[in-house]
Amino acid sequence: MQKVKDIRNYLDDTLGSKYPDSELRSFYNWILEYLLSYSTVDAIMNAENLLQNQTVKDVERIVGLLAKEKPIQQIVGYAWFYGHQFSVDEMF
């Protein structure tokens, strides 16, 4: 995984047997927003950009937590609801 677009392939390869494609697309968008502050359009426009080593490590950590079925909202610490961002943490 070296480029922004490679994150999607990494998600497919690592989590494709656990999650439907629509959820993997959602994870991709969450990860790009959280780590790179990218919108969906930014992701398309910057698909060929190289990732920094720390970003690759962060993606791997997030995917590892998703593999353990931790909700993406808890991983990133927020969720969107009706256009508002809310803080999210673990219940216990």
Secondary structure, 3 states (H helix, E strand, C coil): CCECCHHHHHHHHHHCCCCCHHHHHHHHHHHHHHHHCCCHHHHHHCCCCECCHHHHHHHHHHHHHHHCCCCHHHHHCEEEECCEEEECCCCC
